[in-house]
């Protein structure tokens, strides 16, 4: 495989990872935190309605998890394509 093909495949994989992270982020913050907040409010966590909790805390926790996942996954991808920092 040529170097140009490797670069192209690396960036396609990177964009796929970014798209997946953005989809998860949008689902949690928009769909669960806003669109489904009223139905989720029938359940509670620590005395607070679940819809409120997801909008205020869950989206932030999800975002932090996405950041750590992306860093971990990109380190693996960098090693796979031999572009990691040594």
Beta strands, then each sheet from edge to edge (+ up, - down):
strand 1: 44-45
strand 2: 48-49
sheet 1: 1+ 2-
end
